[in-house]
Amino acid sequence: MKSKSLKLALSLVLWAATSARAEDALPPYKNAALPTEQRVADLLKRMTLEEKIAQLRVAADPNDIADTNGMFSEAKAGQVFGNGLGEFASLLKPIREEVALRNAVQKYVLEKTRLGIPVIFHAEACHGMLSPEANSFPVPIGIASSWDTDLVERVYTVVGAEMRARGVQQALAPVLDICRDPRWGRTDETLGEDPFLNGRMGVAMVNGLQGHDPEHIGEGHVATTLKHVAGHGAPEAGVNRAPVHVGPRELVEDHLAPFRTVIADAHPAALMATYNEIDGVPSTVNRWLLQDVIRKQFGFDGLIVSDYDAIRFLIDWHHVAADKTEAARRAFMAGVDMDMPSGECYPELIGLVKSGKIPESAIDESVARVLRLKFRLGLFEHPYADAAAAEVLVKRDSTKALALEAAQKSIVLLKNQHGLLPFQSGRYKTIAVVGPHAADTRLGSYSGEPPYTVSILDGVKRAAGGSARVLYAKGCSITTNEGPSSMQAWLKVDRQQLPTAAQDRTDIAEAVKTAGQADVIVLVLGENELICREAWTDEHFGDRASLDLFGRQNELAEAMFKLGKPVVVYLMNGRPLAIPHVVEQADAVLEGWYAGQETGNAAADILFGRVNPSGKLTITIPREVGQLPICYDQKPSSRGFAYVDADNRPLFPFGHGLSYTTFNASEPQLSATQMKTDGSVEVSTTVTNTGEVAGDEIVQLYIHQKTGSVTRPVRELKGFRRISLAPGESNIVRFAITPDLLALYDTDLKRVVEPGEFEITTGFSSDQGKTVLLHVTD
């Protein structure tokens, strides 16, 4: 017995010694026990110039590495990334196909390239992973309407987990652009018009996707990429990629404010430069923007990547570079680390280094950032994905419940005349659901293909059960070739195909006949992805000159109103629509945005009162397109005079949203009426549910500096809190007022707090509230 024990002990000693020697034999960069910086330095010194440049490149087309059967080809892969590869773009395939191809790529680079550096796979994650078999949540303009940062973080935690399970390690999200012209087709990708709200929502998105650990991005999380620096949401005439006309103060104080917040509070891994130019300088070559502001002032130390093809666009779009060599030199020296999506310009960096036009030390800095992220992701230790686990993850019941909650909270009740909503049980025996997309679910920009969708018609039928007969009519068409809602489908469609007048009017007549039998009409109007999306070319539209209803939807609406029935207008769209004529005639109006796979169930829950609506607008809804730009945080001189031919007030203001109950807020109370420029005070208000049903209210804090060295907005959102109250219940809501909330950029573009009087307002919308005065002193 002792002999066996001795042999076992000797075996263990031998195994330990062998393991130690194997550990010692590992190059330091492969030793996970060592600090990241030591691993980066060790790997970097081993790399040739060609291997370094390979880490700054991205591959985009799976056909470049696959055979005719779609299977991975080592021979083709060797031609694409024989020296390694920084990143690989989206694959847009079902789970098992995606995972198989990603795992094959990782196996190749780990085993067939000299240094075995794994690849980062990235994918879009606007409101769910952009791939087949991925859950779809409300678009950002919708989920932001919840004003619920906890919900947003939970949603994007699920999105990140689904991505990582499929072998994706980087999300091209969130979009932090503040939208100042909703004619822009990418409005639904944004969180709205406000710098503060976008910043707080952006922090929640990054924390969900990336996790809270600033050093490591662990299992179930992905690196995030803030989009887009800068000003992308205020293009000239609302046209995608058009020049942005803002001064440096407006740029840093408004458009860059969400980025400053998220960089400081959530430590995002990467950031993307915009397509557009500001004052003649495209962001991709704007060294002041990317280096002086983003890196030095904001302290960002992660990757800066180009938008797709933006470096090539310096040649054929902006005409500031004569060829790929010049485009690569200018973008790289401005601070762009990676050339997305296909790396077509950055191979030129090899020649630029050899000719002395770019120092190799600058290349080393960018490559170190790429390697640092790969180590932070744990890619060297865990490069492979598990398709079976990914398939289980996408079907979780908890995710369905979360998608429903997110959709419910994203819906905004804009109008409810005479308390038409919610539908009272048994009151309506026949309900007509009418509209071009009432029977299908539009998901919005950058959408994948979820496991299921629920239309408004399906939701109403389920909610009504046997208590009411539900009728349906299409009414008219917005387009006739929209196809599925996924981006994979609509990317294949260029110019929209429109219905003829005869086709629409036949459908309108049929709708009149159907709705005439009903007691109440649910009229679903709005847009689809062929008229509200990122514009790619002159044929691939997405921006609009008008914010009226597209096509013959106005004719359909007028026909429904003329029937004299109660009409609920439900808007399914990606941008605010200027439709005062519809709002005035409708009995109730719901802004539903693109609410994701649970659209119909969420809408029905609101219509039938199973859920009390609680969403609030994060973007102003104009009356006329001629009012643009129109935002709640306007300057004092902005709306000083009325138009000759129109009201200069918005149709619905930022922060607006009704409930099935009523709330009251007390006068705000300050903990002190005076504050030092480096001090803080607390403001509080007591909110009471004065109605008969439970509900959620969003308490909003606005601040106005009465006199400043530069002009100040009439109000600025500086805090918000979502609370739930039972009938008769009260809650004290408190906000801390800190120097950061009072700061401005002065005439020297320095961020300072100036002494003076500040109006502190609390309320439930930007156009109303109760105010107290705060005196700020040196």
PEDAGI-V943790 format. One record per backbone hydrogen bond with DSSP energy under -0.5 kcal/mol. CO is the residue of the C=O (numbers start at 1). NH is the residue of the N-H. If there is no record, write none. Layout:
CO_NH / CO_NH
This chain:
1_5 / 2_6 / 3_7 / 4_8 / 5_9 / 6_10 / 7_11 / 8_12 / 9_13 / 10_14 / 11_15 / 12_16 / 13_17 / 14_18 / 15_19 / 16_20 / 17_21 / 18_22 / 19_23 / 20_24 / 21_25 / 22_26 / 23_26 / 27_30 / 28_31 / 30_32 / 31_34 / 35_39 / 36_40 / 37_41 / 38_42 / 39_43 / 40_44 / 41_45 / 42_46 / 43_46 / 43_47 / 44_47 / 48_52 / 49_53 / 50_54 / 51_55 / 52_55 / 53_56 / 54_57 / 54_86 / 56_339 / 57_86 / 57_87 / 59_89 / 60_62 / 61_64 / 62_65 / 65_73 / 67_70 / 71_67 / 72_74 / 73_77 / 74_78 / 75_79 / 76_80 / 77_81 / 78_82 / 81_84 / 86_120 / 87_59 / 88_122 / 94_98 / 95_99 / 96_100 / 97_101 / 98_102 / 99_103 / 100_104 / 101_105 / 102_106 / 103_107 / 104_108 / 105_109 / 106_110 / 107_111 / 108_112 / 108_113 / 109_113 / 116_118 / 119_121 / 120_88 / 121_169 / 121_170 / 123_172 / 124_130 / 127_137 / 128_127 / 129_131 / 131_449 / 136_597 / 139_142 / 139_143 / 140_144 / 142_145 / 143_146 / 144_147 / 145_616 / 147_149 / 148_152 / 149_153 / 150_154 / 151_155 / 152_156 / 153_157 / 154_158 / 155_159 / 156_160 / 157_161 / 158_162 / 159_163 / 160_164 / 161_165 / 162_166 / 163_166 / 163_168 / 164_167 / 165_386 / 169_223 / 170_123 / 171_173 / 171_225 / 172_125 / 173_225 / 174_176 / 174_227 / 177_191 / 178_180 / 181_184 / 183_544 / 184_187 / 186_189 / 186_190 / 187_190 / 188_141 / 192_179 / 194_198 / 195_199 / 196_200 / 197_201 / 198_202 / 199_203 / 200_204 / 201_205 / 202_206 / 203_207 / 204_208 / 205_209 / 206_210 / 206_211 / 207_211 / 209_222 / 212_214 / 216_218 / 218_221 / 223_171 / 224_270 / 226_272 / 227_176 / 227_177 / 228_230 / 228_232 / 229_274 / 231_234 / 232_235 / 233_180 / 233_181 / 234_245 / 235_238 / 236_239 / 239_242 / 243_236 / 243_245 / 244_246 / 244_279 / 247_251 / 248_252 / 249_253 / 250_254 / 250_255 / 251_256 / 254_258 / 256_260 / 257_261 / 258_262 / 259_263 / 260_264 / 261_265 / 262_266 / 262_267 / 263_267 / 269_303 / 270_226 / 271_305 / 272_229 / 276_283 / 277_244 / 278_281 / 280_282 / 281_278 / 282_285 / 283_286 / 285_287 / 286_290 / 287_291 / 287_292 / 288_293 / 289_294 / 290_295 / 291_296 / 292_297 / 293_298 / 294_300 / 295_299 / 303_271 / 303_305 / 304_337 / 304_338 / 305_273 / 307_310 / 309_313 / 310_314 / 311_314 / 312_315 / 312_316 / 313_317 / 313_318 / 313_319 / 314_320 / 314_321 / 323_327 / 324_328 / 325_329 / 326_330 / 327_331 / 328_332 / 329_333 / 330_334 / 331_335 / 331_336 / 332_335 / 335_337 / 338_306 / 338_340 / 339_58 / 339_343 / 340_309 / 343_347 / 345_348 / 346_349 / 347_350 / 347_351 / 348_352 / 349_353 / 350_354 / 351_355 / 352_357 / 352_358 / 353_356 / 359_362 / 359_363 / 360_364 / 361_365 / 362_366 / 363_367 / 364_368 / 365_369 / 366_370 / 367_371 / 368_372 / 369_373 / 370_374 / 371_375 / 372_376 / 373_377 / 374_379 / 375_378 / 376_217 / 378_382 / 385_387 / 386_390 / 387_391 / 388_392 / 389_393 / 390_394 / 392_395 / 393_396 / 396_399 / 396_400 / 397_401 / 398_402 / 399_403 / 400_404 / 401_405 / 402_406 / 403_407 / 404_408 / 405_409 / 406_410 / 407_411 / 408_411 / 411_614 / 411_615 / 412_414 / 412_591 / 413_658 / 415_589 / 416_419 / 417_420 / 424_427 / 424_428 / 427_429 / 429_469 / 430_519 / 430_520 / 431_433 / 431_471 / 432_434 / 432_522 / 433_473 / 434_524 / 435_438 / 438_457 / 440_442 / 444_447 / 446_127 / 447_487 / 447_488 / 448_450 / 449_133 / 449_134 / 454_600 / 455_459 / 456_460 / 457_461 / 458_462 / 459_463 / 460_464 / 461_465 / 464_467 / 469_431 / 469_471 / 471_433 / 473_435 / 474_476 / 486_489 / 486_490 / 487_491 / 489_492 / 490_493 / 492_494 / 496_498 / 497_480 / 497_481 / 500_504 / 501_505 / 502_506 / 503_507 / 504_508 / 505_509 / 506_510 / 507_511 / 508_512 / 509_513 / 510_514 / 511_515 / 512_516 / 514_517 / 515_518 / 519_566 / 520_432 / 521_523 / 521_568 / 522_434 / 522_524 / 523_525 / 523_570 / 525_572 / 526_550 / 528_531 / 528_532 / 539_541 / 540_536 / 547_578 / 550_553 / 552_556 / 553_557 / 554_558 / 555_559 / 556_560 / 557_561 / 558_562 / 560_563 / 560_565 / 561_564 / 566_521 / 567_569 / 567_587 / 567_588 / 568_523 / 568_570 / 569_571 / 569_590 / 570_525 / 570_572 / 571_573 / 571_592 / 571_593 / 572_527 / 577_579 / 579_582 / 579_583 / 580_584 / 581_585 / 582_586 / 587_417 / 588_569 / 589_414 / 589_415 / 590_571 / 590_592 / 591_412 / 593_595 / 594_139 / 596_599 / 597_454 / 598_602 / 599_603 / 600_604 / 601_605 / 602_606 / 603_607 / 604_608 / 605_610 / 605_611 / 606_609 / 607_422 / 607_423 / 611_613 / 617_655 / 618_193 / 620_622 / 621_651 / 621_652 / 623_580 / 624_627 / 625_628 / 631_634 / 632_634 / 634_714 / 635_638 / 637_640 / 646_643 / 652_621 / 653_656 / 654_766 / 656_617 / 658_413 / 662_690 / 662_691 / 664_688 / 669_684 / 673_775 / 675_777 / 676_679 / 679_739 / 681_737 / 682_671 / 683_735 / 684_669 / 685_687 / 685_733 / 686_666 / 687_731 / 688_664 / 688_690 / 689_728 / 695_725 / 697_699 / 697_723 / 699_721 / 700_763 / 701_718 / 701_719 / 702_761 / 703_716 / 704_706 / 704_759 / 712_636 / 716_703 / 719_701 / 721_699 / 721_723 / 723_697 / 725_695 / 726_729 / 729_689 / 731_687 / 731_733 / 733_685 / 735_683 / 735_737 / 736_738 / 737_681 / 738_741 / 738_742 / 739_742 / 739_743 / 744_746 / 744_752 / 746_749 / 750_746 / 750_752 / 752_744 / 752_754 / 756_776 / 757_706 / 758_760 / 758_774 / 759_704 / 759_761 / 760_772 / 761_702 / 762_770 / 763_700 / 765_768 / 768_765 / 770_762 / 772_760 / 774_758 / 774_776 / 775_675 / 776_756 / 777_677
